[in-house]
């Protein structure tokens, strides 16, 4: 068996590390308050839930409201039909060029937001506007039971 040397990707503006630059960053476990703070800055995440076809991961645009995650969906979507009960939620921000970023995972319970007053409060308080077209009148709230996160930054 012969080995073949593959030239590095890059050159000026490329993805390889500069000579002398450390290849990895510091991996750090985040505490709950740090995780909530990072989620506040986010706008897109993924909801994981069990469906008849197995585990589904669905992207949503979201907002935070009193340490809960809220998003809007249509009444005829999988999230409206199956999104009540145990769910996972993940959001992250990754910069592939700098090799830095964070990821937060929430495990909790999803339920439809009931009550016209609560929906109005969320509409005005979060400013959440669905990216997807069509009716997105079903508000869903994820109440965290566990939250964990990790970040990696170069020093």
C-alpha beads as a LAMMPS data file, in Angstrom:
LAMMPS data file: protein, C-alpha beads

155 atoms
154 bonds

1 atom types
1 bond types

-500.0 500.0 xlo xhi
-500.0 500.0 ylo yhi
-500.0 500.0 zlo zhi

Masses

1 110.0

Atoms # bond

1 1 1 0.000 0.000 0.000
2 1 1 1.404 3.375 -0.965
3 1 1 0.601 6.629 0.696
4 1 1 -0.164 9.720 -1.275
5 1 1 0.491 13.225 -0.071
6 1 1 -2.422 15.565 -0.636
7 1 1 -1.469 19.216 -0.952
8 1 1 -3.147 21.562 1.547
9 1 1 -6.171 23.523 0.459
10 1 1 -5.523 27.200 0.497
11 1 1 -2.940 29.661 -0.458
12 1 1 -3.781 33.307 0.129
13 1 1 -7.202 33.399 1.740
14 1 1 -7.259 29.593 1.980
15 1 1 -8.463 27.384 4.801
16 1 1 -5.183 26.013 6.092
17 1 1 -3.641 27.339 9.297
18 1 1 -0.845 29.872 9.074
19 1 1 2.622 28.662 10.077
20 1 1 2.877 28.744 13.864
21 1 1 -0.891 29.069 14.324
22 1 1 -2.461 26.511 16.640
23 1 1 -4.725 24.078 14.817
24 1 1 -7.380 23.797 17.500
25 1 1 -9.251 26.089 19.796
26 1 1 -10.301 25.714 23.391
27 1 1 -13.350 23.464 23.774
28 1 1 -15.419 24.621 26.706
29 1 1 -18.572 23.275 28.350
30 1 1 -21.115 26.066 28.833
31 1 1 -23.258 26.641 31.889
32 1 1 -27.038 27.094 31.653
33 1 1 -26.949 30.908 31.818
34 1 1 -24.348 31.070 29.039
35 1 1 -26.506 28.733 26.949
36 1 1 -29.601 30.894 27.431
37 1 1 -27.576 33.988 26.527
38 1 1 -26.398 32.400 23.279
39 1 1 -29.922 31.279 22.405
40 1 1 -31.063 34.895 22.850
41 1 1 -28.714 35.888 20.024
42 1 1 -29.905 33.185 17.665
43 1 1 -32.730 33.131 15.151
44 1 1 -32.641 29.695 13.508
45 1 1 -32.549 26.301 15.204
46 1 1 -33.742 22.735 14.754
47 1 1 -36.528 20.902 16.568
48 1 1 -36.078 17.157 16.987
49 1 1 -39.140 15.028 17.590
50 1 1 -40.360 11.489 17.167
51 1 1 -42.769 10.845 14.302
52 1 1 -44.260 7.735 12.708
53 1 1 -41.217 7.710 10.371
54 1 1 -38.655 7.984 13.179
55 1 1 -36.741 10.936 14.525
56 1 1 -37.310 14.134 12.557
57 1 1 -35.126 17.261 12.701
58 1 1 -36.938 20.332 11.418
59 1 1 -35.524 23.840 11.040
60 1 1 -37.437 26.709 12.627
61 1 1 -36.851 30.359 13.171
62 1 1 -37.344 31.057 16.842
63 1 1 -37.248 33.586 19.633
64 1 1 -36.692 33.364 23.371
65 1 1 -39.402 34.349 25.832
66 1 1 -38.710 34.053 29.571
67 1 1 -36.143 31.241 29.142
68 1 1 -38.430 29.275 26.834
69 1 1 -38.093 28.801 23.084
70 1 1 -41.022 29.866 20.919
71 1 1 -41.665 29.398 17.231
72 1 1 -44.574 29.589 14.837
73 1 1 -45.816 26.894 12.503
74 1 1 -48.791 26.113 10.297
75 1 1 -51.765 24.100 11.525
76 1 1 -51.151 21.408 8.885
77 1 1 -47.451 20.829 9.636
78 1 1 -45.678 17.966 11.362
79 1 1 -44.643 20.356 14.119
80 1 1 -48.278 21.211 14.844
81 1 1 -49.416 17.587 14.667
82 1 1 -46.505 15.908 16.491
83 1 1 -44.838 18.781 18.312
84 1 1 -46.561 18.257 21.647
85 1 1 -44.534 16.325 24.155
86 1 1 -40.834 15.595 24.498
87 1 1 -38.598 17.368 21.993
88 1 1 -35.004 18.405 21.524
89 1 1 -33.942 21.793 20.201
90 1 1 -30.520 22.733 18.899
91 1 1 -29.092 26.029 17.780
92 1 1 -25.541 26.897 16.871
93 1 1 -23.335 29.444 15.208
94 1 1 -20.283 28.133 13.392
95 1 1 -17.535 30.008 11.570
96 1 1 -15.789 27.378 9.461
97 1 1 -12.977 29.692 8.406
98 1 1 -11.946 30.660 11.940
99 1 1 -12.961 27.239 13.313
100 1 1 -14.906 28.875 16.114
101 1 1 -18.459 28.618 17.311
102 1 1 -20.973 27.327 19.780
103 1 1 -23.767 24.801 19.994
104 1 1 -26.612 24.582 22.517
105 1 1 -28.901 21.595 23.009
106 1 1 -32.201 21.845 24.881
107 1 1 -34.265 18.862 25.905
108 1 1 -37.745 19.670 27.051
109 1 1 -41.442 19.605 26.462
110 1 1 -43.282 21.347 23.620
111 1 1 -46.847 22.554 23.801
112 1 1 -49.068 24.837 21.780
113 1 1 -49.478 28.292 23.243
114 1 1 -53.146 28.677 24.091
115 1 1 -54.912 31.879 24.864
116 1 1 -55.306 34.950 22.754
117 1 1 -53.641 37.163 25.358
118 1 1 -50.525 35.008 25.549
119 1 1 -50.266 34.855 21.746
120 1 1 -50.565 38.656 21.527
121 1 1 -47.918 39.049 24.204
122 1 1 -45.546 36.813 22.226
123 1 1 -46.313 38.561 18.924
124 1 1 -45.465 41.968 20.371
125 1 1 -42.726 40.873 22.764
126 1 1 -40.651 38.710 20.444
127 1 1 -41.173 40.251 17.008
128 1 1 -40.955 36.713 15.638
129 1 1 -41.891 36.595 11.962
130 1 1 -41.848 33.214 10.207
131 1 1 -39.557 32.954 7.211
132 1 1 -41.793 30.412 5.500
133 1 1 -44.798 31.665 3.578
134 1 1 -48.357 30.690 4.383
135 1 1 -50.333 30.723 7.573
136 1 1 -48.076 30.252 10.602
137 1 1 -50.661 30.886 13.310
138 1 1 -49.765 28.043 15.671
139 1 1 -47.365 29.192 18.375
140 1 1 -45.333 26.459 20.063
141 1 1 -43.355 26.864 23.280
142 1 1 -40.529 24.569 24.369
143 1 1 -40.014 24.525 28.110
144 1 1 -36.467 23.358 28.830
145 1 1 -35.907 20.459 31.212
146 1 1 -32.164 20.219 30.449
147 1 1 -29.834 22.572 28.633
148 1 1 -26.214 22.032 27.679
149 1 1 -23.753 23.643 25.372
150 1 1 -20.230 23.771 24.134
151 1 1 -18.102 26.408 22.493
152 1 1 -14.767 26.434 20.795
153 1 1 -12.711 29.611 20.441
154 1 1 -9.147 30.339 19.568
155 1 1 -7.223 32.160 22.227

Bonds

1 1 1 2
2 1 2 3
3 1 3 4
4 1 4 5
5 1 5 6
6 1 6 7
7 1 7 8
8 1 8 9
9 1 9 10
10 1 10 11
11 1 11 12
12 1 12 13
13 1 13 14
14 1 14 15
15 1 15 16
16 1 16 17
17 1 17 18
18 1 18 19
19 1 19 20
20 1 20 21
21 1 21 22
22 1 22 23
23 1 23 24
24 1 24 25
25 1 25 26
26 1 26 27
27 1 27 28
28 1 28 29
29 1 29 30
30 1 30 31
31 1 31 32
32 1 32 33
33 1 33 34
34 1 34 35
35 1 35 36
36 1 36 37
37 1 37 38
38 1 38 39
39 1 39 40
40 1 40 41
41 1 41 42
42 1 42 43
43 1 43 44
44 1 44 45
45 1 45 46
46 1 46 47
47 1 47 48
48 1 48 49
49 1 49 50
50 1 50 51
51 1 51 52
52 1 52 53
53 1 53 54
54 1 54 55
55 1 55 56
56 1 56 57
57 1 57 58
58 1 58 59
59 1 59 60
60 1 60 61
61 1 61 62
62 1 62 63
63 1 63 64
64 1 64 65
65 1 65 66
66 1 66 67
67 1 67 68
68 1 68 69
69 1 69 70
70 1 70 71
71 1 71 72
72 1 72 73
73 1 73 74
74 1 74 75
75 1 75 76
76 1 76 77
77 1 77 78
78 1 78 79
79 1 79 80
80 1 80 81
81 1 81 82
82 1 82 83
83 1 83 84
84 1 84 85
85 1 85 86
86 1 86 87
87 1 87 88
88 1 88 89
89 1 89 90
90 1 90 91
91 1 91 92
92 1 92 93
93 1 93 94
94 1 94 95
95 1 95 96
96 1 96 97
97 1 97 98
98 1 98 99
99 1 99 100
100 1 100 101
101 1 101 102
102 1 102 103
103 1 103 104
104 1 104 105
105 1 105 106
106 1 106 107
107 1 107 108
108 1 108 109
109 1 109 110
110 1 110 111
111 1 111 112
112 1 112 113
113 1 113 114
114 1 114 115
115 1 115 116
116 1 116 117
117 1 117 118
118 1 118 119
119 1 119 120
120 1 120 121
121 1 121 122
122 1 122 123
123 1 123 124
124 1 124 125
125 1 125 126
126 1 126 127
127 1 127 128
128 1 128 129
129 1 129 130
130 1 130 131
131 1 131 132
132 1 132 133
133 1 133 134
134 1 134 135
135 1 135 136
136 1 136 137
137 1 137 138
138 1 138 139
139 1 139 140
140 1 140 141
141 1 141 142
142 1 142 143
143 1 143 144
144 1 144 145
145 1 145 146
146 1 146 147
147 1 147 148
148 1 148 149
149 1 149 150
150 1 150 151
151 1 151 152
152 1 152 153
153 1 153 154
154 1 154 155
